[in-house]
C-alpha cells in the first residue's frame, strides 16, 4: 500500500536536520503561547516533559524517515511540541505495523479451507 507516501514526501522536503538522538524542542515558547495563568503554563510544561519521556521510548524504534517527518510536523508553525511528536511517531508506528500485518499471508485460513 502507499500509506507511507506522504511521510516519505515530507521527509525529503524537511529543512530540519534530525539526528539519532531525541531533538531538543523549545516547549516553553509553546506553553507561553497558550497563555493563561502560571498554573496553566506549569501544567503545559509538565505535560510536554512527560511527552518527551514517551518520545525517548519511541525514538529508537522509529525509522529515519518517520523521525524526520514527525519532527517537521511537531515544529511547524513556529512552535514545537513533544506531544505532537509522540502522536506522529505513534501513528507512524501503527501504520507500519498494519502494513506488515497486511503483507503477511494468512496462514490460519489455509487450514480451514480443506
N, C-alpha and C positions, 0 to 999 in steps of 0.2 A: 504494500500500500504506500501511498505518498503522504503519510501523516507527518513525517519529518521534513518535508519540503520547505514549509515556511521557516522552520528553525534553521535549516541549512542556509537558506537565502539570507536570513537576518544575521547569521553568524559570519557570513562573508562580507557583509556591509558594516559590521560593528566597528566603530573607531576606538573602542575601549579595549586596551590590551588586558588579557586575562591570563594570570599565571596559574601555577599549580596550587598555590595557597589561596585560602579564602580572602576575597577582597576586603579592604577596609572602607566602609561607607560612612559618610557624614550624616548619621541619623539624627544628630541634634538639630541640623538645619531642617530636616523633615518634621521633627517634633515641634520646633518653633513655628513652622508654617501652619501647623494645625491650630495654633493659638490656644486661648483659654487660660485657665488658672495654672498655677505651678503644679497642682495635683494632676492635671491632665498631661502636662509636659512630662512629669516624673513617670506616670504610667506609660506614656508613649515610649520613653527611653527604656524602661524596664521591658516592655513588650519587644522592642527592637533587639535588645540584648539577648532575650530568650530566643528570638528567632535566629540570631547569629549562631547560637549553640546548635540549633537544628541544621543550619547551613553547613556547619562544620561536619556534622554526621553524614550529610548528603553529598558533600562536595567531591570526595574521593571516588564516589561511585558514579558520578555524572560524566558524560562524555565531554570532550573539549568543546565540541560544537554546542552542546546544551549549556555548558558553563558560559560561553561567550554570549550566546543568545539571551540567556536569563539575566546576566549582568547588564546587558544593554537594556532589557525590559525593565529591570529594577531601578535603573538610574535615569530613565527617560524623563524629560520634563524638568530637568534641573534639580530634582530631588532624588534621594536614594533611600531604599527601604529593604532591610533584610527580610521583612515579612513578605514583600513582593517576590524576593529572590527565592524564598522557601516554596512559595506557591508554584512558581515557574519550574523549579527543579523537581518538585513532586509530580507535576503534570508531565514533564518530560520523562521521568522515570516510569510513570504509569502507562504512557503511550508506548514506550519501548517494551514494557512487559506485555502489553496487549498485542503488539506486533509479533513478539516472539511466540506467544501462545497461538496466534493465528497461523504462523508459519510452520508449526509442528503438526505432523499428521496425527489424526485422531486414531490412536491405536485401540482404544476400547470399543469403538464402533465396529471394527472388523470382526471381532469375536461374536458379536450379536447377530451379524448378518448371515451366519451359517445356518 
